[in-house]
Amino acid sequence: MGKNALVPILMYHSISDNQRWLWGHLSCPVHVFEDHIRALAENGFATVSLPEMHSHLCHGTALPQNPIVLTFDDGYLDNWVFAYPILKRYAFRGTVFVNPDFVDPAARPRPNLDDAPGDQEALASRSTGFLSWSEMAAMQSSGVMDIQSHALTHTWHFCGRQIVDWHHPGDCYPWLAWNARPDRKYLWLNENQAAFVPFGAPVYAHERALVAHRYFPDQRLTDVLAGEVAERGNSAFFLDPDWQKVLSGRCTRYRSQGQLDGRWESDQEYESRVRHELDAAKQIIEANLRKPVSFLCWPGGGYNETTERIAREVGYVAATLSSTDPRRSQPDARYLVRWGAPTMLRGGKTMYRSGQYLAHMVRCRQGSRWSCFRCKLLTGYDIAWSAGQAVVQSAHVRILGRSGSSV
């Protein structure tokens, strides 16, 4: 491969058939993932590591024909249970970006597809959660998976005084519990953590932790609102269709009585927190796995000039770029330009595209007109198939309706 050529980097998260969770669109079904890997192998792609790609961009080190990098964000347990054995099966390699705050303390590696190749259903029921150091060590030592940094906390923080919601049953702010009980973060997919934060607590304007100065709200207002909800039955309070008006009115009365006691981080506090996030994650992974950590994936794609500068200062040689960053167009050893595994919406649900589509997508983005044409054909087929299924389901419902009315 020629010097300084752009190497495609694919991005995955969870490899699981379970899409019934808050961010279920991040879960690529196991059979689809294997179809992806099989198609890449059959089309002559060869996986390389991030250090190999970086050496190629910096020094022109030779890479195999059709190199590609596979990455997995967040460190889900199913990366060990399913992704790792499948990659081994096809002699492929990958990189997992992990947050030390979410690492499971399990002392021994849990069963994976290598241990029970014919029992995928049972494995699936035990694959929800996050990786342990023992599992990461086994993958790292095998040479199949390389472990790199996703920063320390992967959380969100309040960044302003505006109240956008209140903590209530079934809300979509798991990071409230993460921030209240960081010792339980690795369990959030397997336990109800709603009670870690009192119901009624205000949810202020918020942002990804690394990109905004943190706002520390008035604790007294939180106590007042939580007390109001507790007095009215706690979770039962939210059965009242006007519960938002009640809490909003209570906030208005409280604020009319005087100045809110909230504050933002200073510039110094913000930079110190970011430095700790990036440096601590690097050091913790290096200490537990006894290997260098040089690559960073920004949590939620959130970064700015300050975070990029600090990342370089603590020793990262390259970091990911968001999908809208204009620097994506040119090869640069400092930046990891990734493409998400291809998906489309079908019936309101995220559907991961086939391995055939993935292989053509990569070729298309590398300049193959034929592969671009094939992607369009495959997309047309999928849309037509989806529309056909909708028609069949609608007809089935009508038939059942007629049958029911004639009884």
ABEGO torsion letter per residue (X at the ends): XBBGBBBBBBBBBBBBABABBAAAAABBBAAAAAAAAAAAAAAGBBBBBAAAAAAAAAAGBBBBBGBBBBBBBGGBAAAAAAAAAAAAAAGBBBBBBBBAAABBABABBBBBAAABAABAAAAAAAABEBBBAAAAAAAAAAGABBBBBAEAAGBBBBABABBABBBBBGBABAAAAAAABAAAAAAAAABBAAAABBBGBBBBBBBBAAABBBBBBBAAAAAAAAAAAAAAGEAAAAABAAAAAAAAAAAAAAAAAEBBBBBBBBAAAAAAAAAAAAAAAAAAAAAAAGBBBABBBBBGGBBBAAAAAAAAAAGBABBBBBAABAAAABBBAABBBBBBBBBBBBGGBBBBBBAAAAAAAAAAAAGBAAAAAAAAAAAAAAAAAAAAAAAAAAAAAAAAAAAAAAX
